[in-house]
Each structure stands twice: as C-alpha cells, then as structure tokens.
C-alpha cells in the first residue's frame, strides 16, 4: 500500500510543470524510433518493444513479467501508469500462460502460432495465412496489398494492426459490406467452416454422443446447458463438436471474438435476459472501442446462432469517429445479422 501511494505521488510529480520534459520525451520516443525503411521495420519486428513508447526494450515488468518497459533514465513505466491497473491481472495470465495456451483437441496446425517468435513478429502468422491457409496473397508492398487483397476476407485485418483505421489492412475495411461465412473465411475446404444456421438441441445431443464414443472419461467432457437451455462452452472441443468442425479447422483463430461475447451473455446475462424477455424486449448490448471487428461483422451472427432463436439481441458498436476506416462511406450503420440479432455501428 505504501509503495502504491509512493507511485501515485511520483506520477503526480511527473505531471507537474517541472517534469513535463520527461513525459514529452516518453511520448515522442515512438516518432524518434519509427523505421524509415522496410528493412528497418522488419528488424524491429524481431525484438520486444516497450509497452508505452513502443521503442526496443528487453526489461520485463518485475511485478507481472508480462510487459516490457524502457530502463531508467527513461520514465516509460511511470508515464505508462495505466499498466498498474491491469498489472495484477497480467500476472495471473502469465502464471497460467502454458495452461491457457494448450488446446489438446485442436490439431497441430496451431502449435507454430504459440511460439515466442509469433508474439514479437508478424512473420510467422503472415507465413501461416499466406502459405499454409492461402487466405492472403504473399505481397510485400503497399500498392500490391491494396490491389490483391482488397476483397478483404475476414483474415485481412489479422496483420498490420489498426492504427486508427489507417493501417495497410484497416484502411480498406467497409463495415457495411456483408459477407457469407464462405466468403469471409475464404477457405478452399468448406468443411472447415461452420454452417450458417441455429444450433439445436439435436446438435447438442449428437455432439455428446460423439464425445461418449470417442473419449476417455466422457462424463466430465459432455456439453452441459444452463437453466435457460444455453450450451455451456467450456473448451474449443465443445464449440468444434457443437458446430461439427474437424480439429484441423482454423476457425478458432477468429472465433475468439464472437465466442467471448457469447460467453459473457451465457455466463453473466441470465438476469438481463430474463428481464428483457419478461417485458418482451431485446437484450441490449453496447461494445465500446471496436476496431478490427468492423472487418467481420457477419461473423458475429455466430452469437445469434448459439442462442435460442427466440432470444432477441440488439447490439451497438461504438467506434471512435477518427478511427473509422478511411474508405468507410458512413459512420452510422444498422443491419440485421440474423433473425434474432440486430447490429448498429455508431461513431462516438
């Protein structure tokens, strides 16, 4: 507690007029270290970066071992004080990193993506998307990328970050453009893609039958349902079996987005769902700070497909107005994702 008080005092002192130069130094360091050539950019992609200024750093946070900061005399850790709010959470993740990165049901396709080099460079993931999955073209310059990949499959925004909607991949995103699962995933083998339909009780029964037949100690691995009949998805195996996907499907790479939302509804939304249905109203959900999700809005149909068809959802995505993609024609979009799910995208 005393240490925390001291840190807050240091932050206040750092914010004073006498210390503004130190803050300015941290905040402008990124500009100082911006790569001027693609060779320099590639070199920087091979090293770890400071969480605050994004300059090269090899010093881990001593409390969580999950973030890098510049060493003294730079004041990046103090200037990036917001890390203190999540440092304890990051420590929990770091302690469970191996457990949380182990997916025994999935085939070996995902193992290269768990190596350390994949966390400090895009090259491993880029190679996977272009040469193994074949969902992106192996291009190296901006003009080629914009020409060849402008179809904007759902994989396009997996690379190059967001950069306020102006990155190499983000600037061609059209949030109002609709895509089927087939077009969005752009996989040659359609058996690797879930069907665009609602999950039924029969699907749960069939999935559990296969678990009983194919696994040891199956009782502990069966898909359960909650009091409202919503399937409780405790692992990727549950989701894959429920949606009849083979373990070699890469759907999990994009599945974290809609499934996190579904988990929140199933785990914490029982009372809001009950109240909404009592008054014959849809459950309203607001998500603030949306970025790359704008590239695969139709993938969020999956949330509706996992819920009973009679459960109505009205979802609103709030996007910073200056972070809309450059080619976006409108900053206010409404669409019906599925029969039970409506989406509105607004600037704010």
N, C-alpha and C positions, 0 to 999 in steps of 0.2 A: 504494500500500500504506500509506504514511504517512497519507494522507487517510482511508483506511478505518479505521485504528487510532484516529485522532482522532475520527471519527464515533462509533465504539463507546464511546470514553471519554465523549463528550458524552452518549450515550444512558444510560450508567451514572450519570453525574452528574445527568441529568434525572430518573432513577428514585429518587434519594436523597430523604430526608425534606425537605430544604431546597427541593426543586424540585417537590414534589407538586402545588403550586398551579398550576404551568404545565401539567402533564398534565391536571389536573382541568378547567382552562379549555378545553383542546382537546377533551376527551371530552364536555363538556357543551354545546359550541357548537351542536351539532345541535338540542338542545332549545331553545336560545335563538332559533334561526332557523327553527323549524318554522312553516310558513304557517298562519295562523288561518282563512283563508277560501279558497274555491276559486279566487278571482281572484288571491290572492297565490301559491297553488300553481301556477297557470298561468303567472304571471310568472316564478317561479323555474325553471320548466321550460325557459325560453328562454335561460338563462345556464349557463355552465360552473361546476362545483362542485369543491370541494376533495376529493381522494380520501380524506382522513382524516376530517374533521369534516362533510363534505357541505354546508358553507356556500359562498356565492358566492365564486369565485376566478377570476382571469384569468392567473395566473402558472404557466407550464409548468415542469415539472422540467427543469433545464438539461442533465441527462445524457441523458435519453431522449426528451424532448419528447412524452411520451405520457400524462402525468398532471398534474393541477393540484393545487397546494398553496397554502395561505394564506401571505401575506407576513409577514415579521417585523413586530411583535414576537411574533406567534403562533408556536408551536413545532410546527405540524402535521406538517411534513416529518420532524422529529426524532421526534415521538411516533408517527408512522406509519412507523416504521423498517423494517417488513417489506417496504416497497416496494423497499428496497435489494437484496433477494434476487432480485427479478424485473426490476429496472430495465434490466439489460443485454439481457434477452430482449425487453422492450418496445421498446428502441431498435432491435433487429433488425426487429421488426414495423413500427415507424414508417418505417424506411428502405425497407421493401418494401410499404408500405400501398397504393400505387396498383396494384402488380402483384397483390397478394393480393385486391384489391377489383375486379379485372377478370374478368368471366365472359363471354367472347365468344360462347359457344354459347347462353346464355340470351337470351330475347327481352328487349325493352326494359322489361318490367314491373318489373325490379329496379333500374333506374337511379335513380329518385327516392329509393330507400331507401339510397343511397350518399352522399347529400348531407350536408354538415356539420350541417344543422339536424336531421337524423334522429338524430344522435348526442347531441344535447343536449336533445331534446324528444321526447315520445312522439306528438305531434300528427300528424306525417307518417305514421308507421306506423299510428296509430289510424285516420286517414282511409283508408289503403290497405285495412286489414282490414274496415272498415265500409262504405265507399262504393264501393270497386273490387272487392274479393273478395266482399264481402257475407257474411262468415262471422261477424261480430259485429254486434249491434244498436247503432245510434248513440244510446246513452243517456248521460246526464250525471250522474245522482245515484245514490247507493249502492243505494237501495231498488229502483230500476228495473233496475240492473245485476244485482242478485241475483235478481230475478224473471224478467227476459227471457233472461239468458244462463246460467241455472242448468243448462241442458243440458250445459254445459261441453264444448264441442268442444275439439279439441287447440289451437285458437288462443287460447282464453280466457286462458291464463297468459302470453301474449306481452305483455300490458300490466299495469301497476300493480305490477311486481316481485313479490317473495315475502314479505318482511317477517316471517320466522319462521313462515310458514304462515297469517298473519292478514291478508294484504293483500286488497284488494277482489276479486281474482280467485282467489287461492290458498285462501281460507277455504272455498270450495265444492268443492274438489277431493276426489274419492273415489277413492283409489288402487286399490281393489279392483274398481272398476267397469270392465267390459270393453266395448270399442267396436271395431267393424269399421273398416277404412280409410275406407269410405264415410261412416260416421257421424262418425269423428274429424276428417276433413278438411272435411266439410260443404260441399263444392264442388258447384255445380249441374251442372258438366260432369264426368262420371265418367272421361272420357279423360285428365283431368289427374292422376289418382290411380293409383299402381302397383297391379297385381293382387296379391292375397294368395296367392302361390304361390312355390315354389322356383325359383331361376334355374337353367337347364340349359345344357349345352354348346351346344345348338341356339340358345339366346338369344345366346350369345357369338358364334357363327358368323353369325347374322342381323345382329347389331349391327355386326360388322366388315364384312360385305357392304355395308351402307348407308354406312359410312364410306368404303369404297373407291369407291363410286359417286358420293358427294355432296361430297367434299372434295378439296382440293389437297394434295399430298404426304401421302397417306393412310397410308403405311407407318409414319410417325412417330406416328400418332394411333390406331393399332389397339389394341384391348383385349388385353393380354397376360395370361397366367396364370402363377402361380408353380409351384414343384415339386410342390405338393400339389393343383394344379388350381384354386386360388382366384383369381378375377379380380382383377387389379391395377387399381384405380380411381384414375387419376391426374388426373381432372378431372370437373367436373359433366357434361360431354358424355358421358364413359364411363358414368356412372351413368344418365343420362337415356336413352341409347340402349339400354343393357342392360335397362332396365325399360320400354322402349317408351313413354317420356313425351315429349310435344312440348315444345319450348323455352319455350312460354308457361306451362307448369305451375309453380305456386309451391311445389312440394314441397321445393325446396332450402331454403326458409326454416325448415322443421322437420327437414330431412334431416341437418343437421349433427350432431344428437345420436346417432342410431344409426350413421351412417356414420363418425363419429370412432371409435366403439368397433370397428366392423368393420376400419377401417384399422389400429388398434392390434393386433388379432388377426392380420391378414394380414401386417403388417409386422414385428411383434415376437413373434408367438406360435407360430412354426414348431416350436421345440423343445418348449415346453409341450404343444402339440397332439400332437406325435409321441409324447411320453412318456405322455400321457393315453390315447392310442389303443393303445399297446403294452400297457398294463395294463387295457385295456377300461374306462376310467374317463372321466367327462365332464371337460372343461376347466372349472375353477372360476375365476370372475372376481368380484372384490369392488370395488364402486364406493362410495366414501365421500363424504358431503356432498351427497347427492341432494336436489334441491328441486323445480323445476318439471317435471322428468321424471316425477314422480308423476302428472301430468295426462295423459300419453300413453304409458302402459306398453305398450300393444299396438302402438305404432309401432316398438318395439324388436324385434318379430317380423322386421323387415327385416334385422336382423343374421343371424338364423337362415336367412332365405330366400336370403341371399347366400352362405352357407356350404353345402357339400355336406350332404345330409340325414343322412348317417351321422356327421357331426361333432356330438357332443353337448356342450351348454353348460349349466352351472349358474351362474347369475348371482345375486349377492346385492347388494342396495342397502342401504346403511347410512344412516339418516336420524336426525339429532339428535331426541331424543324431544320436545323442546319446539318443534320446527319442523314437526311433522306438521300437516296441515290441520285446521282446527277441527272439520269435520264428519266426519273420519275415524273410523270405528267401531272400528278395530283398528290396533295398531302392530306387528302381525306378520301378514304376508300371504304366501301362496305360490300360484303359478299356473303353468300350462303355457302359455307363449306360443305356441310352435309345436312340432311333433313332435320337434324336436331341441333345444329351448331351454326351460329352466325358470327362473323368476324367484322370488326370495324377497325380501321387503321387511321389514327389522327396524329397531327403534329402537336407538340406541347413542350 
